[in-house]
Amino acid sequence: MQNISLSSYGLLSTTPSPVSRMMASFAADFRDWCDINLGVGYVNDRTIPQRAILKAMEAVIDDPIRYRTAFNYGGPAGSANLIDSIRHFITENAIGNITKELLDTKNVVVGVSGVTSLLEGIAQIMKPGIVVTTDPMYYIY
């Protein structure tokens, strides 16, 4: 096999992270009848509000005008409906004391939740601005 020249970051990326190694090890030995995992990427299926999710999905399916691209990404900027909803939520709840006037001068970018590489890429190319995110929820981070 031919050697491929990688950047220092690329070289570091060829070695699985400790979290990745932990998850691979866990997945190989997990016994779903008795084991409990509190680690990254695993949920307790019994805690997922299945009925509420079903109700929400039915509401989306039943309103194709409002949710025109509900099952697609909605273009490079993300779902226009989601972006409008985020803007409304921020201003209506005075999140960070951000006013509508200030928010109107900013772009709202919707990325995939939990994709560290996407967030890192955005952070590398965008000018400083307002970032709305959840608190870190994984103990491992």
DSSP file (Angstrom, degrees, kcal/mol; ACC not computed):
  #  RESIDUE AA STRUCTURE BP1 BP2  ACC     N-H-->O    O-->H-N    N-H-->O    O-->H-N    TCO  KAPPA ALPHA  PHI   PSI    X-CA   Y-CA   Z-CA
    1    1 A M              0   0    0      0, 0.0     2,-0.2     0, 0.0     0, 0.0   0.000 360.0 360.0 360.0 139.8    0.0    0.0    0.0
    2    2 A Q        -     0   0    0      1,-0.1     2,-0.2     0, 0.0     0, 0.0  -0.501 360.0-110.7 -76.3 140.3    1.3    3.5   -0.9
    3    3 A N        -     0   0    0     -2,-0.2     2,-0.5     1,-0.0    -1,-0.1  -0.494  28.9-147.7 -70.0 138.6    2.1    5.9    2.0
    4    4 A I        -     0   0    0     -2,-0.2     2,-0.5     2,-0.0    -1,-0.0  -0.931  12.7-127.8-110.5 130.3   -0.3    8.8    2.2
    5    5 A S        -     0   0    0     -2,-0.5     2,-0.3     5,-0.0     5,-0.0  -0.659  34.3-177.3 -78.9 121.3    0.9   12.1    3.5
    6    6 A L        -     0   0    0     -2,-0.5     2,-0.0     1,-0.1    -2,-0.0  -0.873  26.6-114.5-119.6 152.4   -1.3   13.4    6.3
    7    7 A S     >  -     0   0    0     -2,-0.3     4,-2.7     1,-0.1     5,-0.2  -0.225  42.1 -99.0 -69.3 171.1   -1.2   16.6    8.3
    8    8 A S  H  > S+     0   0    0      1,-0.2     4,-2.0     2,-0.2     5,-0.1   0.891 128.7  49.6 -62.1 -37.5   -0.5   16.3   12.0
    9    9 A Y  H  > S+     0   0    0      2,-0.2     4,-1.7     1,-0.2    -1,-0.2   0.914 109.9  51.0 -65.6 -42.4   -4.2   16.5   12.7
   10   10 A G  H  > S+     0   0    0      1,-0.2     4,-0.6     2,-0.2    -2,-0.2   0.904 108.7  51.2 -61.1 -42.5   -4.8   13.7   10.1
   11   11 A L  H >< S+     0   0    0     -4,-2.7     3,-1.2     1,-0.2     4,-0.3   0.915 109.2  50.3 -61.1 -43.4   -2.2   11.5   11.7
   12   12 A L  H >< S+     0   0    0     -4,-2.0     3,-1.2     1,-0.3    -1,-0.2   0.841 104.6  59.9 -63.1 -31.8   -3.8   11.9   15.1
   13   13 A S  H 3< S+     0   0    0     -4,-1.7    -1,-0.3     1,-0.2    -2,-0.2   0.628  90.1  70.1 -73.0 -12.6   -7.1   11.0   13.6
   14   14 A T  T << S+     0   0    0     -3,-1.2    -1,-0.2    -4,-0.6    -2,-0.2   0.634  88.7  72.1 -79.9 -12.1   -5.8    7.6   12.5
   15   15 A T  S <  S-     0   0    0     -3,-1.2    -1,-0.0    -4,-0.3     0, 0.0  -0.908  93.8-116.1-103.6 124.2   -5.7    6.5   16.1
   16   16 A P        -     0   0    0      0, 0.0    -2,-0.1     0, 0.0    -3,-0.0  -0.278  33.2-115.4 -57.9 140.5   -9.1    5.8   17.7
   17   17 A S     >  -     0   0    0     -4,-0.1     4,-2.6     1,-0.1     5,-0.2  -0.250  26.3-105.6 -70.1 163.0   -9.9    8.2   20.6
   18   18 A P  H  > S+     0   0    0      0, 0.0     4,-2.5     0, 0.0     5,-0.2   0.885 123.3  51.7 -56.9 -38.4  -10.3    6.8   24.1
   19   19 A V  H  > S+     0   0    0      2,-0.2     4,-2.7     1,-0.2     5,-0.2   0.929 109.8  48.8 -64.8 -44.1  -14.0    7.3   23.9
   20   20 A S  H  > S+     0   0    0      1,-0.2     4,-2.4     2,-0.2    -1,-0.2   0.910 112.2  48.2 -62.1 -42.6  -14.2    5.4   20.6
   21   21 A R  H  X S+     0   0    0     -4,-2.6     4,-2.3     2,-0.2    -1,-0.2   0.903 111.8  50.3 -64.0 -40.8  -12.1    2.5   22.1
   22   22 A M  H  X S+     0   0    0     -4,-2.5     4,-2.7    -5,-0.2    -2,-0.2   0.928 111.8  47.3 -62.8 -44.8  -14.4    2.5   25.1
   23   23 A M  H  X S+     0   0    0     -4,-2.7     4,-2.8     2,-0.2    -2,-0.2   0.896 112.2  49.5 -66.0 -39.8  -17.5    2.3   23.0
   24   24 A A  H  X S+     0   0    0     -4,-2.4     4,-1.7     2,-0.2    -1,-0.2   0.915 112.9  47.3 -64.5 -42.3  -16.1   -0.4   20.8
   25   25 A S  H  X S+     0   0    0     -4,-2.3     4,-1.3    -5,-0.2    -2,-0.2   0.920 113.8  47.7 -63.8 -44.3  -15.1   -2.5   23.8
   26   26 A F  H >X S+     0   0    0     -4,-2.7     4,-1.4     1,-0.2     3,-0.6   0.942 110.3  51.2 -62.4 -48.0  -18.5   -2.0   25.4
   27   27 A A  H 3< S+     0   0    0     -4,-2.8    -1,-0.2     1,-0.2    -2,-0.2   0.843 107.3  54.4 -60.9 -34.4  -20.5   -2.8   22.2
   28   28 A A  H 3< S+     0   0    0     -4,-1.7    -1,-0.2     1,-0.2    -2,-0.2   0.836 120.9  28.8 -68.6 -32.4  -18.5   -6.1   21.8
   29   29 A D  H << S+     0   0    0     -4,-1.3    -2,-0.2    -3,-0.6    -1,-0.2   0.401  85.2 133.4-110.2   1.2  -19.3   -7.3   25.3
   30   30 A F     <  -     0   0    0     -4,-1.4     2,-0.6    -3,-0.2     3,-0.0  -0.302  37.4-162.6 -63.7 132.4  -22.7   -5.7   26.1
   31   31 A R    >>  -     0   0    0      1,-0.1     4,-3.4    -2,-0.0     3,-2.0  -0.921   2.5-163.2-114.2 101.6  -25.3   -8.0   27.5
   32   32 A D  T 34 S+     0   0    0     -2,-0.6    -1,-0.1     1,-0.3    -2,-0.0   0.646  83.4  63.8 -67.3 -14.1  -28.7   -6.2   27.0
   33   33 A W  T 34 S+     0   0    0      1,-0.1    -1,-0.3    -3,-0.0     3,-0.0   0.631 127.4   2.7 -82.2 -12.7  -30.5   -8.4   29.5
   34   34 A C  T <4 S+     0   0    0     -3,-2.0    -2,-0.2     1,-0.0     2,-0.2   0.553 104.4  93.5-146.1 -17.6  -28.3   -7.2   32.5
   35   35 A D     <  -     0   0    0     -4,-3.4     2,-0.4     2,-0.0    -5,-0.0  -0.547  47.9-161.3 -87.2 151.0  -25.8   -4.5   31.5
   36   36 A I        -     0   0    0     -2,-0.2     2,-0.5    -3,-0.0     8,-0.0  -1.000   4.5-159.9-128.3 128.8  -26.4   -0.7   31.8
   37   37 A N        +     0   0    0     -2,-0.4    -2,-0.0     1,-0.1     5,-0.0  -0.944  17.1 177.3-112.9 125.7  -24.3    1.7   29.9
   38   38 A L        +     0   0    0     -2,-0.5   101,-0.3     5,-0.0     3,-0.1   0.156  52.4 110.5-104.6  16.3  -24.1    5.3   30.9
   39   39 A G  S >  S-     0   0    0      1,-0.2     3,-1.1    99,-0.1     2,-0.1  -0.072  77.4 -56.3 -88.3-174.1  -21.5    6.2   28.2
   40   40 A V  T 3  S+     0   0    0      1,-0.2    -1,-0.2   -21,-0.1     3,-0.1  -0.381 114.4   7.5 -67.2 130.6  -21.5    8.2   25.1
   41   41 A G  T 3  S+     0   0    0      1,-0.2     2,-0.4    -2,-0.1    -1,-0.2   0.456  98.9 107.3  85.0   1.9  -24.1    7.3   22.4
   42   42 A Y    <   -     0   0    0     -3,-1.1     2,-0.3     2,-0.0    -1,-0.2  -0.934  42.9-176.7-116.5 138.4  -26.2    4.8   24.3
   43   43 A V        -     0   0    0     -2,-0.4     2,-0.8    -3,-0.1    -6,-0.1  -0.869  34.9-110.3-126.2 161.2  -29.7    5.4   25.6
   44   44 A N    >   -     0   0    0     -2,-0.3     3,-2.4     1,-0.2     4,-0.4  -0.845  27.3-151.7 -89.0 109.1  -32.2    3.5   27.6
   45   45 A D  G >  S+     0   0    0     -2,-0.8     3,-1.1     1,-0.3    -1,-0.2   0.777  91.5  64.1 -55.7 -28.9  -34.9    2.7   25.1
   46   46 A R  G 3  S+     0   0    0      1,-0.2    -1,-0.3    -3,-0.1     4,-0.1   0.706  97.9  56.0 -69.6 -18.2  -37.5    2.6   27.8
   47   47 A T  G <  S+     0   0    0     -3,-2.4    -1,-0.2     2,-0.1    -2,-0.2   0.527  80.3 104.7 -92.1  -5.4  -36.9    6.3   28.6
   48   48 A I  S <  S-     0   0    0     -3,-1.1     2,-2.2    -4,-0.4     3,-0.2  -0.636  77.5-128.0 -77.0 126.1  -37.6    7.5   25.0
   49   49 A P     >  +     0   0    0      0, 0.0     4,-2.3     0, 0.0     5,-0.2  -0.460  37.7 171.9 -76.1  77.8  -41.1    9.1   24.9
   50   50 A Q  H  > S+     0   0    0     -2,-2.2     4,-2.5     1,-0.2     5,-0.2   0.864  72.0  50.2 -59.7 -42.2  -42.3    7.1   22.0
   51   51 A R  H  > S+     0   0    0      2,-0.2     4,-2.5     1,-0.2    -1,-0.2   0.906 111.6  48.6 -64.9 -41.6  -46.0    8.2   22.1
   52   52 A A  H  > S+     0   0    0      2,-0.2     4,-2.3     1,-0.2    -1,-0.2   0.891 112.1  49.1 -65.7 -39.2  -44.9   11.9   22.2
   53   53 A I  H  X S+     0   0    0     -4,-2.3     4,-2.6     2,-0.2    -2,-0.2   0.920 111.3  49.7 -65.1 -43.6  -42.6   11.4   19.3
   54   54 A L  H  X S+     0   0    0     -4,-2.5     4,-2.4     2,-0.2    -2,-0.2   0.916 110.9  49.5 -60.5 -44.4  -45.3    9.6   17.3
   55   55 A K  H  X S+     0   0    0     -4,-2.5     4,-2.0     2,-0.2    -1,-0.2   0.910 112.1  48.1 -61.8 -43.3  -47.7   12.5   18.0
   56   56 A A  H  X S+     0   0    0     -4,-2.3     4,-1.9     2,-0.2    -2,-0.2   0.910 111.4  49.8 -64.6 -42.7  -45.2   15.1   16.9
   57   57 A M  H  X S+     0   0    0     -4,-2.6     4,-2.7     1,-0.2    -2,-0.2   0.890 109.3  51.9 -64.8 -38.7  -44.4   13.2   13.7
   58   58 A E  H  X S+     0   0    0     -4,-2.4     4,-2.3     1,-0.2    -1,-0.2   0.898 107.9  52.1 -63.7 -39.2  -48.1   12.8   12.9
   59   59 A A  H  < S+     0   0    0     -4,-2.0     4,-0.4     2,-0.2    -1,-0.2   0.893 111.5  47.3 -63.1 -39.2  -48.5   16.6   13.3
   60   60 A V  H >< S+     0   0    0     -4,-1.9     3,-1.3     1,-0.2     7,-0.3   0.933 112.7  47.9 -67.0 -46.4  -45.6   17.2   10.9
   61   61 A I  H 3< S+     0   0    0     -4,-2.7    -2,-0.2     1,-0.3    -1,-0.2   0.865 109.2  54.8 -62.8 -35.9  -46.9   14.8    8.3
   62   62 A D  T 3< S+     0   0    0     -4,-2.3    -1,-0.3     1,-0.2    -2,-0.2   0.523 106.9  52.5 -77.7  -5.2  -50.4   16.3    8.5
   63   63 A D    <>  +     0   0    0     -3,-1.3     4,-2.5    -4,-0.4    -1,-0.2  -0.569  57.6 160.5-130.4  70.2  -49.1   19.8    7.8
   64   64 A P  T  4 S+     0   0    0      0, 0.0    -1,-0.1     0, 0.0     6,-0.1   0.665  73.4  61.2 -68.8 -14.8  -47.1   19.6    4.5
   65   65 A I  T >4 S+     0   0    0      2,-0.1     3,-0.6     1,-0.1    -2,-0.1   0.954 113.2  33.5 -73.2 -50.6  -47.4   23.4    4.0
   66   66 A R  T 34 S+     0   0    0      1,-0.3     2,-0.5    -3,-0.2     3,-0.2   0.890 128.5  39.1 -70.5 -39.5  -45.7   24.4    7.2
   67   67 A Y  T >< S+     0   0    0     -4,-2.5     3,-1.4    -7,-0.3    -1,-0.3  -0.503  72.3 156.1-110.6  61.4  -43.3   21.4    7.2
   68   68 A R  T <  S+     0   0    0     -3,-0.6    -1,-0.2    -2,-0.5     3,-0.2   0.837  80.0  24.4 -60.0 -38.8  -42.6   21.3    3.4
   69   69 A T  T >  S+     0   0    0     -3,-0.2     3,-1.9     1,-0.1    -1,-0.3  -0.283  78.5 144.7-121.0  46.6  -39.2   19.5    3.7
   70   70 A A  T <  S+     0   0    0     -3,-1.4    -1,-0.1     1,-0.3    -2,-0.1   0.780  74.4  41.7 -60.2 -30.5  -39.7   17.8    7.0
   71   71 A F  T 3  S+     0   0    0     -3,-0.2    -1,-0.3    -4,-0.2     2,-0.3   0.142 109.5  67.6-107.7  20.4  -37.8   14.7    6.2
   72   72 A N  S <  S-     0   0    0     -3,-1.9     7,-0.1     1,-0.0    -3,-0.1  -0.833  91.1-108.3-128.0 168.9  -35.0   16.4    4.4
   73   73 A Y        -     0   0    0     -2,-0.3     6,-0.2     5,-0.1    -4,-0.1   0.753  47.6-128.0 -71.3 -23.3  -32.2   18.7    5.6
   74   74 A G        -     0   0    0      4,-0.1     3,-0.3     5,-0.1     6,-0.2   0.758  56.5 -61.3  84.6  24.4  -33.8   21.7    3.9
   75   75 A G  S >  S-     0   0    0      1,-0.2     3,-1.5     2,-0.1     4,-0.0  -0.222  81.8 -48.5  91.3 176.8  -30.8   22.9    1.9
   76   76 A P  T 3  S+     0   0    0      0, 0.0    -1,-0.2     0, 0.0     3,-0.1   0.797 135.2  50.4 -58.7 -32.1  -27.4   24.1    3.0
   77   77 A A  T 3  S-     0   0    0      1,-0.3    33,-0.9    -3,-0.3     2,-0.1   0.631 112.0-120.2 -82.0 -12.3  -28.8   26.5    5.7
   78   78 A G    <   -     0   0    0     -3,-1.5    -1,-0.3    31,-0.1     2,-0.3  -0.443  58.3 -18.7  97.5-179.5  -31.0   23.9    7.3
   79   79 A S     >  -     0   0    0      1,-0.2     4,-2.7    -6,-0.2     5,-0.2  -0.442  51.0-150.0 -66.4 123.4  -34.8   23.9    7.7
   80   80 A A  H  > S+     0   0    0     -2,-0.3     4,-2.7     1,-0.2     5,-0.2   0.888  99.8  52.4 -60.7 -39.0  -36.3   27.3    7.3
   81   81 A N  H  > S+     0   0    0      2,-0.2     4,-2.4     1,-0.2    -1,-0.2   0.913 110.4  47.3 -63.7 -42.7  -39.1   26.3    9.7
   82   82 A L  H  > S+     0   0    0      2,-0.2     4,-2.6     1,-0.2    -2,-0.2   0.919 112.2  49.7 -64.8 -43.1  -36.5   25.2   12.3
   83   83 A I  H  X S+     0   0    0     -4,-2.7     4,-2.6     2,-0.2    -2,-0.2   0.925 111.9  47.9 -62.5 -44.3  -34.5   28.3   11.9
   84   84 A D  H  X S+     0   0    0     -4,-2.7     4,-2.5     1,-0.2    -1,-0.2   0.901 112.1  50.5 -61.5 -40.4  -37.6   30.5   12.3
   85   85 A S  H  X S+     0   0    0     -4,-2.4     4,-2.7     2,-0.2    -2,-0.2   0.898 110.4  48.9 -65.0 -40.6  -38.6   28.5   15.4
   86   86 A I  H  X S+     0   0    0     -4,-2.6     4,-2.6     2,-0.2    -2,-0.2   0.934 111.8  49.0 -64.2 -46.0  -35.1   28.9   16.9
   87   87 A R  H  X S+     0   0    0     -4,-2.6     4,-2.2     1,-0.2     5,-0.2   0.929 113.4  47.1 -58.9 -45.8  -35.2   32.6   16.3
   88   88 A H  H  X S+     0   0    0     -4,-2.5     4,-3.0     1,-0.2     5,-0.3   0.922 112.3  49.8 -62.3 -45.1  -38.7   32.9   17.9
   89   89 A F  H  X S+     0   0    0     -4,-2.7     4,-1.8     1,-0.2     6,-0.3   0.914 110.7  49.8 -61.0 -44.4  -37.7   30.8   20.9
   90   90 A I  H  <>S+     0   0    0     -4,-2.6     5,-2.3     1,-0.2     8,-0.2   0.936 118.1  37.7 -61.8 -47.9  -34.6   32.8   21.5
   91   91 A T  H ><5S+     0   0    0     -4,-2.2     3,-0.9    -5,-0.2    -2,-0.2   0.901 115.5  51.5 -75.1 -39.8  -36.4   36.2   21.4
   92   92 A E  H 3<5S+     0   0    0     -4,-3.0    -1,-0.2    -5,-0.2    -2,-0.2   0.819 118.3  38.7 -65.9 -29.7  -39.6   35.1   23.1
   93   93 A N  T 3<5S-     0   0    0     -4,-1.8    -1,-0.2    -5,-0.3    -2,-0.2   0.311 105.9-126.1-103.1   7.5  -37.7   33.6   26.0
   94   94 A A  T X 5 -     0   0    0     -3,-0.9     3,-1.9    -4,-0.2     2,-0.3   0.874  34.9-167.6  49.8  43.8  -35.0   36.4   26.2
   95   95 A I  G > <S-     0   0    0     -5,-2.3     3,-2.0     1,-0.3    -1,-0.2  -0.463  73.0 -10.2 -63.8 123.1  -32.3   33.8   25.9
   96   96 A G  G 3  S-     0   0    0     -2,-0.3    -1,-0.3     1,-0.3     3,-0.1   0.702 117.0 -78.7  60.7  19.7  -29.0   35.5   26.7
   97   97 A N  G <  S+     0   0    0     -3,-1.9     2,-0.5     1,-0.2    -1,-0.3   0.798  83.0 163.4  56.8  30.0  -30.8   38.9   26.6
   98   98 A I    <   -     0   0    0     -3,-2.0    -1,-0.2    -8,-0.2    -3,-0.2  -0.687  26.0-148.0 -82.1 124.3  -30.6   38.6   22.8
   99   99 A T     >  -     0   0    0     -2,-0.5     4,-2.7    -3,-0.1     5,-0.2  -0.478  23.0-114.6 -88.1 162.6  -33.1   41.0   21.1
  100  100 A K  H  > S+     0   0    0      1,-0.2     4,-2.4     2,-0.2     5,-0.1   0.887 117.9  55.9 -60.7 -38.9  -34.8   40.4   17.8
  101  101 A E  H  4 S+     0   0    0      2,-0.2     4,-0.5     1,-0.2    -1,-0.2   0.914 110.8  43.1 -62.0 -42.9  -32.9   43.3   16.4
  102  102 A L  H >4 S+     0   0    0      1,-0.2     3,-1.5     2,-0.2    -2,-0.2   0.934 114.0  50.3 -67.9 -45.3  -29.6   41.8   17.3
  103  103 A L  H >< S+     0   0    0     -4,-2.7     3,-1.9     1,-0.3    -2,-0.2   0.844 101.3  63.5 -63.1 -33.1  -30.6   38.3   16.2
  104  104 A D  T 3< S+     0   0    0     -4,-2.4    -1,-0.3     1,-0.3    -2,-0.2   0.694  98.8  55.8 -64.6 -17.6  -31.8   39.8   12.8
  105  105 A T  T <  S+     0   0    0     -3,-1.5     2,-0.3    -4,-0.5    -1,-0.3   0.445 102.9  72.2 -91.1   0.1  -28.2   40.8   12.2
  106  106 A K  S <  S-     0   0    0     -3,-1.9     2,-0.4    -4,-0.2    23,-0.0  -0.818  76.9-125.2-116.9 153.0  -27.0   37.2   12.6
  107  107 A N        -     0   0    0     -2,-0.3     2,-0.6     2,-0.0    -2,-0.1  -0.755  19.2-142.1 -88.3 141.7  -27.2   34.0   10.6
  108  108 A V        -     0   0    0     -2,-0.4     2,-0.5     2,-0.0   -25,-0.1  -0.943  18.0-164.0-103.7 121.6  -28.7   30.9   12.4
  109  109 A V        -     0   0    0     -2,-0.6     2,-0.6   -26,-0.0   -31,-0.1  -0.918   4.9-155.4-110.1 127.5  -26.8   27.8   11.3
  110  110 A V        +     0   0    0    -33,-0.9     2,-0.2    -2,-0.5   -27,-0.0  -0.905  19.7 174.7-105.6 118.6  -28.4   24.4   12.0
  111  111 A G        -     0   0    0     -2,-0.6     2,-0.4   -33,-0.0   -34,-0.0  -0.649  41.8 -81.1-113.9 174.5  -25.9   21.5   12.3
  112  112 A V    >   -     0   0    0     -2,-0.2     3,-1.5     3,-0.1     7,-0.2  -0.630  52.7-112.8 -77.6 128.0  -26.3   17.9   13.1
  113  113 A S  T 3  S+     0   0    0     -2,-0.4     3,-0.1     1,-0.2    -1,-0.1  -0.375  95.1  12.1 -63.6 131.3  -26.4   17.4   16.9
  114  114 A G  T 3  S+     0   0    0      1,-0.2     2,-1.2    -2,-0.1    -1,-0.2   0.445  84.3 129.1  87.6  -0.3  -23.4   15.6   18.3
  115  115 A V    <>  -     0   0    0     -3,-1.5     4,-2.1     1,-0.2     3,-0.4  -0.738  34.7-174.6 -93.6  96.8  -21.2   15.8   15.3
  116  116 A T  H  > S+     0   0    0     -2,-1.2     4,-2.8     1,-0.2     5,-0.2   0.861  80.5  55.8 -59.5 -39.3  -18.0   17.2   16.7
  117  117 A S  H  > S+     0   0    0      2,-0.2     4,-2.4     1,-0.2    -1,-0.2   0.881 107.1  49.9 -65.3 -36.4  -16.2   17.5   13.4
  118  118 A L  H  > S+     0   0    0     -3,-0.4     4,-2.6     2,-0.2    -1,-0.2   0.939 112.8  46.4 -64.4 -46.4  -19.1   19.6   12.0
  119  119 A L  H  X S+     0   0    0     -4,-2.1     4,-2.5     1,-0.2    -2,-0.2   0.899 112.6  50.3 -63.3 -40.2  -18.9   21.9   15.0
  120  120 A E  H  X S+     0   0    0     -4,-2.8     4,-1.6     2,-0.2    -1,-0.2   0.918 110.9  49.6 -63.4 -43.0  -15.1   22.1   14.8
  121  121 A G  H  X S+     0   0    0     -4,-2.4     4,-1.3     2,-0.2    -2,-0.2   0.913 111.3  48.1 -62.2 -43.8  -15.4   23.0   11.1
  122  122 A I  H >X S+     0   0    0     -4,-2.6     4,-2.2     1,-0.2     3,-0.5   0.920 110.0  52.7 -61.8 -43.9  -17.9   25.7   11.7
  123  123 A A  H 3< S+     0   0    0     -4,-2.5    -1,-0.2     1,-0.2    -2,-0.2   0.822 108.2  52.1 -62.3 -30.7  -15.8   27.1   14.5
  124  124 A Q  H 3< S+     0   0    0     -4,-1.6    -1,-0.2    -5,-0.2    -2,-0.2   0.778 119.0  31.8 -77.0 -26.6  -12.8   27.2   12.1
  125  125 A I  H << S+     0   0    0     -4,-1.3     2,-0.2    -3,-0.5    -2,-0.2   0.652 101.2  82.9-108.9 -16.6  -14.5   29.2    9.3
  126  126 A M  S  < S-     0   0    0     -4,-2.2     3,-0.1    -5,-0.2     0, 0.0  -0.606  76.5-115.0 -94.7 150.8  -17.1   31.4   11.0
  127  127 A K        -     0   0    0     -2,-0.2    -1,-0.1     1,-0.1    -2,-0.1  -0.399  52.6 -79.8 -69.8 155.7  -16.5   34.8   12.6
  128  128 A P  S    S+     0   0    0      0, 0.0     2,-0.2     0, 0.0    -1,-0.1  -0.283  73.4 134.6 -57.3 143.8  -17.1   35.0   16.3
  129  129 A G        -     0   0    0     -3,-0.1     2,-0.5   -23,-0.0   -23,-0.0  -0.801  56.0 -44.4-163.1-157.0  -20.8   35.3   17.1
  130  130 A I        -     0   0    0     -2,-0.2     2,-0.5   -27,-0.0     0, 0.0  -0.803  47.2-164.4 -95.5 128.2  -23.5   34.0   19.4
  131  131 A V        -     0   0    0     -2,-0.5     2,-0.6     2,-0.0     0, 0.0  -0.964   3.5-164.8-116.6 124.5  -23.7   30.2   19.9
  132  132 A V        +     0   0    0     -2,-0.5     2,-0.3   -37,-0.0    -2,-0.0  -0.941  29.7 140.5-108.2 121.9  -26.8   28.6   21.4
  133  133 A T        -     0   0    0     -2,-0.6     2,-0.1     3,-0.0    -2,-0.0  -0.929  49.1 -97.5-149.8 170.1  -26.2   25.0   22.6
  134  134 A T        -     0   0    0     -2,-0.3     3,-0.1     1,-0.1     0, 0.0  -0.468  48.7 -92.4 -84.9 165.3  -27.1   22.6   25.3
  135  135 A D        -     0   0    0     -2,-0.1    -1,-0.1     1,-0.1     2,-0.1  -0.476  56.1 -87.7 -68.7 149.9  -24.9   22.0   28.3
  136  136 A P        -     0   0    0      0, 0.0    -1,-0.1     0, 0.0    -3,-0.0  -0.413  46.1-175.2 -58.8 134.2  -22.5   19.1   27.9
  137  137 A M        +     0   0    0     -2,-0.1     2,-0.5    -3,-0.1    -2,-0.0   0.587  50.9  89.8-111.1 -13.4  -24.4   16.0   29.0
  138  138 A Y    >   -     0   0    0      1,-0.1     3,-1.3     2,-0.0   -99,-0.1  -0.742  63.9-148.1 -91.5 129.4  -21.9   13.2   28.8
  139  139 A Y  T 3  S+     0   0    0     -2,-0.5    -1,-0.1  -101,-0.3  -100,-0.1   0.788  94.7  67.1 -61.0 -27.7  -19.8   12.6   31.9
  140  140 A I  T 3         0   0    0      1,-0.3    -1,-0.3    -3,-0.0  -101,-0.0   0.722 360.0 360.0 -71.9 -20.3  -16.9   11.5   29.8
  141  141 A Y    <         0   0    0     -3,-1.3    -1,-0.3     0, 0.0    -2,-0.2   0.423 360.0 360.0 -97.7 360.0  -16.4   15.0   28.4
